[in-house]
C-alpha cells in the first residue's frame, strides 16, 4: 500500500524475496515489523527514509540492499533482525537512529558512512557477535565507535582487565556498553561529562570504574545497573 510515495503497508504473506517498486521515497514506521518470512529485500534508489521499527523483528532477514539515496534510518529500524550477518550502509546516510540494529545477534560486520550525526543511544546494543565496524569513526584499536565526541558503541569482545576510554570522548551514549560481559575494569577520562542511561547496564563482570576527573560526570538513569560485582 503506497500513499504519496510512502510505503505504508505490506501484505506479502509467505514472500521470501522482494524488491520494492520504484517511485517510493519513504518507508513508513513498522511496515515490515515482525514479518516471519522475509529473507531478502532490495530497496530501490530514490528511497530517502526508513521509519522507526520498519523491519523490527524480521528474524529471517539475511540480506538488505540499501541504495545511495537513503538519508535517515529510524530508531530500531532493523532491531531484532536475528539472521542478519553483514550490512553496508551507504555514504548518503547521515542519521542512524537509536538502537537501529539492537538485538541483531548474528551481525558480524558493518560498513558505516563517513559522516554521521551523533546519536544519544547505542546503535548496536546486544549485537554480541559484532566483530568489525568499517568506519573512519572507529578508534585506532577498532573497539569504540565515536561520533562528534560521543562514544556510541563498544565492540571489544576480548576479556579486558582494563578498558581505557579514549581521551577526548565527551559523553558515553545510552546503552553504549550494555550487556558486555568482557569488561572487568573501566577508566573514564577527564573529558567525559555525561554518561547516558544504562551505559554500563548488565556488564556483569565489571568490578571497578575509575574516574580521572575529580568532578564526577552527570549520570543517567541506571547507568551501572545490574553489575553483580
HELIX and SHEET records of a PDB file:
SHEET    1   A 6 UNK A   2  UNK A   3  0                                        
SHEET    2   A 6 UNK A   6  UNK A   7 -1                                        
SHEET    3   A 6 UNK A  26  UNK A  27  1                                        
SHEET    4   A 6 UNK A  49  UNK A  50  1                                        
SHEET    5   A 6 UNK A  72  UNK A  73  1                                        
SHEET    6   A 6 UNK A  95  UNK A  96  1                                        
SHEET    1   B 3 UNK A  17  UNK A  19  0                                        
SHEET    2   B 3 UNK A  40  UNK A  42  1                                        
SHEET    3   B 3 UNK A  63  UNK A  65  1                                        
SHEET    1   C 3 UNK A  86  UNK A  88  0                                        
SHEET    2   C 3 UNK A 109  UNK A 111  1                                        
SHEET    3   C 3 UNK A 132  UNK A 134  1                                        
SHEET    1   D 5 UNK A 144  UNK A 147  0                                        
SHEET    2   D 5 UNK A 150  UNK A 154 -1                                        
SHEET    3   D 5 UNK A 171  UNK A 172  1                                        
SHEET    4   D 5 UNK A 194  UNK A 195  1                                        
SHEET    5   D 5 UNK A 218  UNK A 219  1                                        
SHEET    1   E 3 UNK A 163  UNK A 164  0                                        
SHEET    2   E 3 UNK A 185  UNK A 188  1                                        
SHEET    3   E 3 UNK A 208  UNK A 211  1                                        
END                                                                             
